[in-house]
Each structure stands twice: as C-alpha cells, then as structure tokens.
C-alpha cells in the first residue's frame, strides 16, 4: 500500500520504516491508517477548540491533549523505530490479535470517546488550578498562556 504522506494529518516516517508495518497485512495497514486519522482528527478538533478560548483553562486542556497525542500517536508513528518499540512494549498479542490490531483499536476507541479526555483534563485543572495559574504567571503578575504551555506536564497522567 502506497501512502501519500501529504494527504495524511500525521507524519509516517517511523511507521513505514518499521518491521511491524512491513509485516502487517494490507487490511491491518488500512485499519491502522483509518484509526490514526480518526484519532488525529478528533483530538485536533478538541485541542484547537480549547486553545481558541484563550483562557488559562482552555490552554491547559489543549496542552494536555497535545501531549497525549504526542505520546500515544505522533512519537511512535513519526520516529525511526519508535513504532516497533510501541507495539513491542505496549501491545502484546492478545486473544489472537496482533499488536498492530490492538494499537488500531486503542486509537479508534480513544477517538470515539473524547469526552473522557475533556473530563480528565478538567478534573486535573480543577484540582491544580492554583499551581497552573502560578506556573502561567510572568514576573509582572500577568498570566501568559505561553507559560501555561510550559507548565502542564505535571498533570498529563490524568489521561492515562
């Protein structure tokens, strides 16, 4: 299966170089690409929606979502042998299903339930609001959304 990367909403460098991709059937590849597009599209929609609010809470939620996207999808698919590593460490053969099939199902399940991400991110914000605002406040006492972007990492585990 040939992939025109310009048509996909994500980088496939690591994917097409991986052992797992070369061993996958055409059907497994199609399912993975479909699940990847669904996950990327849904997450991008919500992250952009919350970032557009231009509030501390909105920026925080967008940052947590983008980190989740990077950890679960962008990094494994876009870098060298990261796809094989992701499948080898996170998706063991189960019930006769290959790791690539389990990964595809995870991406699709995440795309079908984005309210989970939002609820978890809002909970993280509520429980840590003071720290988040302090981390986003510059030396003049003004809230800087770029600083919020730099300080969200402590709360990303709410999504896992």
Buried (B, 14 or more C-beta within 10 A) or exposed (E): EEEEEEEBEBEBBBBBBBEBBEEBEEEBBEBBBBBBBBBBEBBBEBBEBBBEEEBBBBBBBBBBBBBBBEBBBBBBBBBEBBBBBBBEEEBEEEEEBBBBBBBBBBBBEBBEEBEEBBEBBBEBBEEBEEEBBEBBBEEEEEBBBEBBBEBBEEBBEBBE
